[in-house]
């Protein structure tokens, strides 16, 4: 038959561990502290700058969305279109490419 440990045994063990931690030599680990290369905003988990509403975007700086359903969108209103600009899904004026609204980040092109 086993006997339960005395309640103070746990306190004593905790005290010993705490004292050991306090009296351990203060060393600085050196492994893994090498300088890291500079990180862009994307690799740091930050989204790129949000395009501004009203901004005109040249065709070579945007991806026209040809399949809105892949982005969870219905067909755009008459005269509008969807595009990806700077990593963001936007609604644009089809005639002049001006951004009418910024919908959400679009980390990948799906169409």
C-alpha positions in Angstrom: 0.0 0.0 0.0 1.3 3.4 -1.0 1.2 6.4 1.3 0.5 9.9 0.0 3.3 12.4 -0.1 3.3 14.9 2.6 1.9 18.3 1.3 5.1 20.1 2.3 7.2 17.8 0.1 5.9 19.5 -3.0 6.7 22.9 -1.4 10.2 21.8 -0.5 10.9 20.5 -4.0 9.6 23.8 -5.6 11.8 25.8 -3.3 14.9 23.8 -4.2 14.2 24.2 -7.9 13.6 28.0 -7.5 16.9 28.4 -5.6 18.7 26.4 -8.2 17.4 28.8 -10.9 18.4 31.8 -8.8 21.9 30.6 -8.2 22.7 29.3 -11.7 25.4 31.2 -13.6 24.1 34.0 -15.8 25.1 32.9 -19.3 23.9 34.3 -22.6 23.2 31.7 -25.2 25.1 32.3 -28.4 23.5 29.8 -30.7 20.8 31.3 -33.0 21.8 34.9 -32.3 23.5 35.6 -35.7 22.3 38.6 -37.6 19.3 37.9 -39.7 18.8 39.3 -43.2 16.5 42.3 -43.7 12.9 41.2 -44.1 10.3 42.8 -46.3 6.8 43.7 -45.0 5.4 40.5 -46.6 7.8 38.1 -44.9 7.2 39.9 -41.6 3.5 39.0 -41.9 2.4 42.5 -42.7 0.3 43.2 -45.8 1.6 45.5 -48.4 0.4 49.1 -48.6 -3.3 49.4 -49.3 -4.0 51.1 -52.7 -5.9 54.4 -52.5 -9.5 54.8 -53.7 -9.5 57.1 -56.7 -6.0 56.2 -57.7 -5.5 55.4 -61.4 -3.6 52.2 -62.0 -1.8 51.5 -65.2 -2.6 48.1 -66.8 0.9 46.8 -66.3 0.5 47.2 -62.5 -2.7 45.2 -62.0 -4.1 41.8 -62.7 -7.6 41.9 -64.2 -9.8 39.3 -62.4 -11.4 37.1 -65.1 -13.2 34.7 -62.7 -14.7 36.6 -59.8 -16.3 33.5 -58.3 -12.8 32.2 -57.4 -12.6 35.2 -55.1 -16.1 34.7 -53.7 -17.4 37.6 -55.8 -20.4 37.9 -58.1 -20.2 39.7 -61.5 -19.2 43.3 -61.0 -21.7 46.1 -61.6 -22.0 47.4 -65.2 -18.9 49.4 -66.2 -16.8 48.1 -63.3 -14.3 45.3 -63.0 -12.3 43.5 -60.3 -8.5 43.5 -60.2 -5.6 42.7 -57.9 -3.4 45.7 -57.2 -0.4 45.6 -54.8 -1.7 42.4 -53.2 -5.3 43.7 -52.7 -8.5 42.8 -54.4 -10.1 46.0 -55.7 -13.1 47.1 -57.8 -12.1 49.4 -60.6 -13.7 51.6 -63.2 -13.4 49.4 -66.4 -13.0 52.5 -68.6 -10.1 54.3 -66.9 -8.8 51.9 -64.3 -9.5 54.1 -61.3 -9.9 52.2 -58.0 -13.5 52.5 -56.8 -13.1 50.4 -53.7 -10.6 48.2 -51.9 -12.2 44.9 -51.0 -9.6 42.9 -49.1 -6.1 41.5 -49.2 -5.5 39.0 -52.0 -2.3 37.1 -51.2 -2.6 34.9 -54.3 -3.9 35.2 -57.8 -6.5 32.6 -58.3 -7.4 33.0 -62.0 
